[in-house]
Amino acid sequence: MLRLFVGMTIALTCADHWTTYLCLHAPVAGYDVVEANPVAEWLFDQAGLTAGLLIDTALTLVAVAYLTLTHVLAHGVKVALLCFISCSTGWAVVNNLGAISQMGIAPWSGSL
């Protein structure tokens, strides 16, 4: 079960960062898109979007590695934390996919 949530967390983080980049890297006329996570918004303001996403990815990988390898937390706590991270990141991906679809910049729309 732990491996499943580790894999889901990493996959959803990649999807979140890719869709966040699509949403924020260039303005789309008629849309005012902002980062909903205030910590990520601060990071993007400080480091830039691409560097901020790379830093966020590195921090996520470190956190997942810690949760996977630590003996401080019980197995059930690890699974619960990874489940929470996966669910919240999955929600962000769904929102981002909706935004890029609405803006007409989804890769499947042929307008990139």
QUIQUIDA-V206060 format. One record per residue. RES is the residue in one letter. OMEGA is omega in radians with two decimals (* if undefined). NEAR is the number of other ideal C-beta (glycine too) atoms within 10 Angstrom. Layout:
BEGIN
RES:OMEGA:NEAR + RES:OMEGA:NEAR
END
This chain:
BEGIN
M:-3.13:11 + L:-3.14:13 + R:3.11:9 + L:-3.12:12 + F:3.04:21 + V:3.13:18 + G:3.12:13 + M:-3.14:17 + T:3.14:25 + I:3.14:17 + A:-3.13:14 + L:3.07:20 + T:3.09:23 + C:3.12:14 + A:3.12:17 + D:-3.10:25 + H:3.09:22 + W:-3.12:15 + T:3.05:20 + T:3.10:26 + Y:3.13:15 + L:-3.11:19 + C:-2.92:21 + L:-2.99:19 + H:3.12:11 + A:3.13:10 + P:3.06:10 + V:-3.09:15 + A:3.10:5 + G:-3.11:7 + Y:3.06:12 + D:-3.07:6 + V:3.14:18 + V:3.06:7 + E:-3.09:18 + A:-3.12:11 + N:-3.08:14 + P:3.11:8 + V:3.10:9 + A:3.11:20 + E:3.10:14 + W:3.14:12 + L:3.12:19 + F:3.09:20 + D:-3.09:11 + Q:-2.99:10 + A:-3.01:14 + G:-3.05:12 + L:-3.07:18 + T:3.13:12 + A:3.11:12 + G:3.10:22 + L:3.10:22 + L:3.10:13 + I:3.13:16 + D:3.11:20 + T:3.14:15 + A:3.13:10 + L:3.12:12 + T:3.13:19 + L:3.10:13 + V:-3.14:10 + A:3.12:15 + V:3.11:20 + A:3.12:11 + Y:-3.14:12 + L:-3.12:20 + T:-2.97:14 + L:-3.04:9 + T:3.04:10 + H:-3.12:5 + V:-3.09:9 + L:3.08:13 + A:-3.12:9 + H:-3.13:9 + G:3.11:10 + V:3.10:12 + K:-3.14:21 + V:-3.13:17 + A:3.12:13 + L:3.12:16 + L:3.07:24 + C:3.11:15 + F:3.13:12 + I:3.14:19 + S:-3.13:20 + C:-3.12:13 + S:3.10:12 + T:3.07:21 + G:3.09:16 + W:3.11:12 + A:3.12:21 + V:3.12:19 + V:3.11:13 + N:3.14:15 + N:3.11:22 + L:3.07:15 + G:-3.14:12 + A:-3.11:19 + I:3.06:22 + S:3.13:12 + Q:-3.11:12 + M:3.13:18 + G:-3.12:13 + I:3.12:18 + A:3.13:17 + P:-3.13:10 + W:3.13:8 + S:3.10:11 + G:-3.07:7 + S:3.13:10 + L:*:10
END
